[in-house]
């Protein structure tokens, strides 16, 4: 695989999280929304969203109640930065992220690519006493 194989815009079709017992969850439900874009110049941007997110009580992007902001934050994932390939792994070098702890980090995803379909998998990650592997399934869009 070469970096050019990733170039383009991809639409999320499924997101599953499998734990070390084999239990499978869908963090954003059966029909999550998402987009990831890889440019020829080595830049990427990815966003994931719970479908049908609830509107806030304000028209101000930084307004709303604390609970509204918490709900909005917990139903959306977004980051962007440089990327490179290392074998079958794409490395996202984050410049910006909705989750501030990721800024400046490298997020590694194992890539499976078959035609216009792609799966990105996280490495096994400890979360709340369990080990999770997230699998994000994508289809290329024109």
KACORGI-V995273 format. One record per residue. N is the residue number from 1. RES is the residue in one small letter. PHI is phi in whole degrees, -180 to 180 (none if undefined). Layout:
N&RES&PHI / N&RES&PHI
This chain:
1&x&none / 2&x&-127 / 3&x&-55 / 4&x&-60 / 5&x&-66 / 6&x&-89 / 7&x&-58 / 8&x&134 / 9&x&-110 / 10&x&-123 / 11&x&-109 / 12&x&-71 / 13&x&-113 / 14&x&-163 / 15&x&-137 / 16&x&-121 / 17&x&-126 / 18&x&-109 / 19&x&-95 / 20&x&-69 / 21&x&-95 / 22&x&95 / 23&x&-68 / 24&x&-115 / 25&x&-122 / 26&x&-119 / 27&x&-54 / 28&x&-117 / 29&x&82 / 30&x&-75 / 31&x&-132 / 32&x&-68 / 33&x&-108 / 34&x&-178 / 35&x&-148 / 36&x&-133 / 37&x&-126 / 38&x&-117 / 39&x&-99 / 40&x&-63 / 41&x&-84 / 42&x&92 / 43&x&-108 / 44&x&-137 / 45&x&-146 / 46&x&-133 / 47&x&-143 / 48&x&-130 / 49&x&-146 / 50&x&-66 / 51&x&-68 / 52&x&55 / 53&x&-62 / 54&x&-74 / 55&x&-69 / 56&x&-90 / 57&x&-85 / 58&x&-138 / 59&x&-97 / 60&x&-86 / 61&x&-57 / 62&x&-103 / 63&x&-96 / 64&x&89 / 65&x&-77 / 66&x&-59 / 67&x&-68 / 68&x&-64 / 69&x&-65 / 70&x&-63 / 71&x&-65 / 72&x&-64 / 73&x&-64 / 74&x&-81 / 75&x&-114 / 76&x&-151 / 77&x&-128 / 78&x&-150 / 79&x&-159 / 80&x&-152 / 81&x&164 / 82&x&-79 / 83&x&-143 / 84&x&-150 / 85&x&-103 / 86&x&-129 / 87&x&65 / 88&x&-96 / 89&x&-119 / 90&x&-96 / 91&x&-110 / 92&x&-94 / 93&x&-100 / 94&x&-79 / 95&x&-99 / 96&x&-141 / 97&x&-160 / 98&x&-60 / 99&x&-92 / 100&x&-59 / 101&x&-65 / 102&x&-85 / 103&x&-60 / 104&x&86 / 105&x&-98 / 106&x&-107 / 107&x&-105 / 108&x&-98 / 109&x&-136 / 110&x&-72 / 111&x&-108 / 112&x&-117 / 113&x&-125 / 114&x&-137 / 115&x&62 / 116&x&-95 / 117&x&-116 / 118&x&-142 / 119&x&-123 / 120&x&-112 / 121&x&-120 / 122&x&-77 / 123&x&-66 / 124&x&-55 / 125&x&-129 / 126&x&-69 / 127&x&-142 / 128&x&50 / 129&x&81 / 130&x&-120 / 131&x&-109 / 132&x&-115 / 133&x&-121 / 134&x&-93 / 135&x&-121 / 136&x&-112 / 137&x&-103 / 138&x&-130 / 139&x&-127 / 140&x&-71 / 141&x&-120 / 142&x&-80
